Amino acid sequence: MEGAGGVDCLADERQKARFDVDEMKIVWGGSRHAVEVSDRMARLVASDPAFRKDNRNMLSRKELFKNTLRKAAYAWKRIMELRLTEEEASRLRAFIDEPAYTDLHWGMFVPAIKGQGTEEQQRKWLPLAYKMQIIGCYAQTELGHGSNVQGLETIATFDPHTDEFIINSPTLTSSKWWPGGLGKVSTHAVAYARLIVNGQDHGVHGFIVQLRSLDDHMPLPGITVGDIGMKFGTGAYNSMDNGLLSFDHVRIPRDQMLMRVLQVTREGKVVQSDVPRQLIYGTMVYVRQTIVSDASVALSRAVCIATRYSAVRRQFGSQNGGPETQVIDYKTQQSRLFPLLASAYAFRFVGDWLKWLYTDVTQRLQANDFSTLPEAHACTAGLKSLTTSATADAIEECRKLCGGHGYLTSSGLPELFAVYIPACTYEGDNTVLLLQVARFLMKTVSQLGSGKQPVGSTAYMSRAEHLMQCRCSAQRVEDWLKPNVVLEAFEARALRMSVACAQNLSKFSNPEEGFAELSADLVEAAIAHCQLIVVSKFFEKLQQDIPGKGVKQQLQTLCSVYALYLLHKHQGDFLSTGCVTPKQASLANEQLRSLYTQVRPNAIALVDAFNYTDHYLGSVLGRYDGNVYPKLYEEAWKDPLNDSVVSDGYHEYIRPVLKQQLRNARL
């Protein structure tokens, strides 16, 4: 029954590993403590039938949504019963692996109040939110405006006679559209609206608005709220009640405007508080940092499935009746798969660095030091864009790497793709974010001659004179393993692309017209800068003390694979800017092929280090034991179509065709 591949295949693969897998798990997890917490929570979820998820795609939308509500309530019950810490509760929710209103409650509503509410407002609202006595969402995006937040149309007009704000949706396009948790669950929202005081528009601000009764959950007067409908895929993100919301002159108390930065007094005066406006950017840095970390998780899941299945699957190459060749041994498979494996580790480490950056920025902001804020904002915007776009593309590539079976829902890949791809749009459209990075880069280039030193991830630009003229020193294949050679090539490429854009912009009399005309080139320059950040942070990781037999060597190999794969993929940039010669590019590609050979015996162990349970992976192809074919066969018979041997509809629709009786059939 087992046929080609199976249990023994992956056991043999694990024997080939040349490094300590348990130590690599700690490197991936961040610390021994974090790994232990993840292990415990993953097992807790996997062992509880209440968290079953293999039937998601068989459920109708209503059944799926109700089942998600049940899981969320049951999870909250377990969190309280077991008295889990905030860290443990967060990991538990992650391993349940189902988009739910709780994602927005904890991930957006609570941080918005913490970041933008006064201490008094936090004392009032956060205890309710922490106990889930209220459930919140983040209502910013509208039917007519998403990326352009300053174009939002919802208005909040101050009424000095009653000491209230009147929240109103004056147009159809001002309806809130997309907020997760809004459609059917949230009792409250942090809603964003234009602040109007004495007829003057003071820009967009956040307001805490109650949407539904806490007694019977009915919408309050003036509130029109519902779900926006089915989204991409079958299960996927359809477990989330993305909502629509419009306000018809809804009155709220004045103190429900989030006033940490800007305050409206009882007399109707608009007062800037002592808290710097820039402080709210800390929340944005935090959210985008979590998105980058999530990208590494989604990518590593897809790579884990594709790598294990590539080792199980055999096709062609049988000699004298012997076994066929493992798909993972084909160079075409390695050249597509191993760069994605390296990318998963690269994104993990740059995500870890962003956590440090968030802490650093927060501390600086509290000390009224805003010097690193523009750079931190550009960093998080660019890395959110780079990692989510690359991950979305990589999940689809992993599906293709699994051949026909990858298209089965039971492979886990179609579901993973459908759930993940919204990340390319939410919290900033990826192209719009890259254009923000490009503006920052153009400003940095324009200041190079002024004596103002570039900071953080743009520090390399302070060596502009050298980087504009330097020539790559790689003469032999192995030179491409030297960090200084690789980094200088990436720095020179990024700088020269930015400088070229700046020079072309200077030819336009109207800078905005030039920016629009050159936007495609500017996006490419931003990508080059962001890729440099990821490569440099991977190299920085290798400077740390990394324990465990062979662990550092494996990470060095993966770092080189990631960097040289990017060099190969964007060879046109490196050649056209004169950073490398055609001969050097050829040497780099030769080194890359050699690195694939080094990754090959360690590939299974490298994905084992992600430490995912079969329940969390949700893939027959990516099973830890490699027992793919019997499980695929078993899974097929679970489909409702196989409940009966003769299909429903045979007598009405198949038999009349076969018996030439369509004229009399009731169709």
SULLINTA-V683052 format. One record per helix or strand of 3 or more residues. SS is the DSSP state (2 for helix, 1 for strand). FROM is the first residue (numbers start at 1). LEN is the number of residues. If there is no record, write none. Layout:
# SULLINTA-V683052
ss = [SS	SS]
from = [FROM	FROM]
len = [LEN	LEN]
This chain:
# SULLINTA-V683052
ss = [2	2	2	2	2	2	2	2	2	1	2	1	1	2	1	1	1	2	1	1	2	1	1	2	2	2	2	2	2	2	2	2	2	2	2	2	2	2	2	2	2	2	2	2	2	2]
from = [7	21	32	49	56	61	86	101	119	136	149	155	164	172	188	200	223	236	243	250	254	262	270	277	327	331	373	403	409	413	430	448	456	477	483	511	519	551	571	582	603	614	628	640	650	662]
len = [9	9	15	3	3	21	11	16	12	4	3	5	5	3	10	11	5	4	5	4	3	3	3	36	3	36	29	5	3	12	17	3	14	5	23	7	24	19	6	19	6	4	9	4	9	3]
